[in-house]
Amino acid sequence: MSDFFSVRITFMDDREELVEWVTRTDTADGVLTLRQENRGSYFSDTKHLGSYPIANIRHWKREERR
């Protein structure tokens, strides 16, 4: 079973961006941050996938990976 999902972001100028392999979304200080966290028995790794000012985003939504 996979905990990964995609996030589709629609910006104020109607551009769209699809960010794949996301495991965590955070919003703080007016910024949407997307991360990929990989946890194993002997290691833990976090990859920053992008930060987006919320003022530039019309909406975003989680999409299940196929």
trRosetta pair geometry for C-beta under 8 A, 3 or more apart (Angstrom, degrees):
i j d omega theta_ij theta_ji phi_ij phi_ji
2 65 6.4 -57 104 62 140 131
3 23 5.5 50 116 -132 104 100
4 20 7.7 38 167 171 117 71
4 21 5.1 -34 -154 -137 130 49
4 22 6.7 119 -159 56 70 40
4 23 5.9 -55 -100 -74 59 81
4 36 7.5 13 -116 -131 100 99
4 65 5.3 17 103 -12 94 148
5 22 5.6 -48 73 69 69 92
5 23 7.6 122 22 -96 76 37
5 62 5.3 17 142 -169 143 98
5 63 6.4 159 179 75 93 43
5 64 5.8 -57 -125 -111 98 38
5 65 5.8 -143 -117 -24 39 88
6 18 5.8 1 178 -175 124 95
6 19 6.5 160 -161 82 69 48
6 20 4.8 -24 -106 -107 98 63
6 21 7.7 26 -88 -11 69 35
6 22 6.4 116 -119 17 23 106
6 62 7.4 134 78 -163 48 51
6 63 4.5 -27 71 67 99 100
6 64 7.8 0 25 83 85 7
6 65 5.9 119 -21 -79 93 77
7 18 7.5 161 81 -154 43 50
7 19 4.8 -9 58 58 93 101
7 22 5.2 25 -13 0 105 162
7 25 6.5 120 -87 -83 147 127
7 34 5.8 -139 32 -107 147 136
7 60 5.7 15 178 178 102 115
7 61 7.2 170 -152 83 62 31
7 62 5.9 -33 -100 -101 73 54
7 63 7.1 172 -91 18 21 83
8 16 6.3 -8 -173 -169 93 109
8 17 7.5 164 -154 83 49 43
8 18 5.2 -18 -102 -102 75 77
8 60 6.6 171 86 -153 48 64
8 61 5.6 -11 56 58 95 82
8 63 5.7 53 -15 -18 106 126
9 16 6.8 155 81 -156 53 56
9 17 4.8 -9 57 58 104 91
9 18 7.8 -172 20 -79 71 30
9 19 7.0 38 -8 -6 110 105
9 32 7.6 163 -109 92 126 151
9 52 6.2 -99 -145 -148 158 179
9 57 5.9 -73 -164 -128 101 112
9 60 4.5 -16 -104 -103 68 103
10 14 6.8 -16 -172 -139 96 39
10 15 7.5 162 -153 83 51 41
10 16 5.3 -23 -99 -99 69 82
10 57 7.1 98 76 -164 51 71
10 58 4.7 -52 108 59 97 111
10 59 5.4 13 50 55 108 72
10 60 7.1 -172 20 -80 66 51
11 14 6.9 -53 73 21 73 13
11 15 4.6 3 39 57 121 88
11 16 7.4 -155 8 -79 80 32
11 17 7.4 52 -30 -2 105 101
11 56 5.6 -21 -146 152 97 86
11 57 6.0 -66 -111 -107 52 48
11 58 6.3 79 143 -3 12 91
12 56 5.7 -107 1 -164 109 47
12 57 7.1 -68 -37 -47 78 3
12 58 5.4 144 -87 -55 46 87
14 58 7.5 27 -84 -12 47 150
18 63 7.8 -35 -141 37 104 140
19 22 5.8 66 117 -52 102 119
19 34 5.3 64 125 122 155 170
19 49 5.5 110 -175 147 125 127
19 50 5.9 -121 -108 26 144 133
20 65 7.3 91 -153 -104 93 110
21 36 5.3 8 133 -104 93 135
21 49 7.4 175 82 -98 86 140
21 65 7.9 57 -79 -86 47 142
22 25 6.6 31 169 -58 132 87
22 34 5.0 -63 -120 -168 120 108
22 35 7.1 86 -149 65 75 32
22 36 6.2 -107 -120 -78 32 77
22 49 6.1 -108 -95 37 84 164
22 62 8.0 -124 82 -126 132 87
23 35 6.7 -58 59 103 81 73
23 36 5.3 92 8 -138 100 48
23 37 4.8 -114 84 35 137 79
23 38 7.9 158 -6 -59 157 51
24 34 7.4 149 86 -158 57 45
24 35 4.5 -17 66 64 104 101
24 36 7.6 -177 24 -83 84 18
24 37 5.7 45 -10 -8 124 115
25 32 6.7 -18 -167 -167 101 90
25 33 7.2 150 -158 80 51 52
25 34 5.7 -16 -104 -102 74 68
25 35 7.8 -179 -80 23 30 74
25 62 7.5 -122 -13 -79 144 106
26 32 7.6 153 82 -156 47 44
26 33 4.7 -15 62 60 95 103
26 35 7.3 23 1 0 106 114
27 30 8.0 9 -176 -118 89 8
27 31 6.9 175 -146 82 57 41
27 32 5.4 -21 -96 -97 86 62
27 33 7.4 173 -84 17 35 75
27 54 6.7 56 -146 -69 114 131
28 31 6.4 -23 69 55 58 86
28 33 7.3 -21 29 5 91 119
30 53 6.2 7 139 -153 96 75
30 54 5.1 -124 -169 30 61 108
30 55 6.5 11 -177 -25 116 94
31 51 5.3 3 176 -175 121 102
31 52 6.8 146 -161 71 69 36
31 53 5.8 -44 -103 -100 73 46
31 54 6.5 -132 -86 -20 18 86
32 51 7.1 159 82 -156 50 50
32 52 4.6 -18 61 62 100 94
32 53 7.9 -4 18 81 79 1
32 54 5.7 112 -28 -77 93 81
32 57 6.5 25 2 -19 139 160
32 60 6.5 114 -154 7 166 159
33 48 7.5 -53 -169 -145 102 91
33 50 7.5 -174 -145 98 49 47
33 51 4.8 -11 -102 -105 80 83
33 52 7.9 -180 -75 21 37 66
34 48 7.9 103 83 -170 59 53
34 49 4.2 -61 106 72 101 113
34 50 5.1 14 44 55 109 82
34 51 7.7 -161 19 -75 69 41
34 52 7.9 30 -9 1 103 105
35 46 5.7 -11 -175 -170 124 98
35 47 6.7 149 -163 76 69 50
35 48 6.0 -38 -107 -107 82 45
35 49 6.1 -179 -100 8 23 94
36 46 7.2 154 80 -157 50 49
36 47 4.4 -10 59 57 102 104
36 49 5.8 89 -19 -47 95 116
37 44 7.4 -10 -171 -171 91 89
37 45 7.4 161 -154 86 47 51
37 46 5.1 -13 -103 -105 76 80
37 47 7.9 -163 -72 23 33 68
38 43 7.8 7 111 108 97 98
38 44 7.2 167 90 -155 58 44
38 45 4.6 -3 58 58 103 97
38 46 7.7 -168 24 -76 67 36
38 47 7.6 37 -4 -6 103 102
39 43 7.8 -166 -148 98 39 54
39 44 5.0 2 -113 -114 74 86
39 45 8.0 -165 -73 28 40 60
40 43 4.9 22 52 52 109 78
40 44 7.2 -159 30 -73 64 47
48 51 7.4 -22 -177 -34 113 93
52 56 6.5 -116 177 69 88 112
52 57 5.9 78 137 -56 122 121
53 56 4.8 76 78 6 95 106
53 57 7.4 -178 96 -12 51 92
54 57 5.4 -64 -149 35 44 113
57 60 5.9 -24 -176 -34 135 102
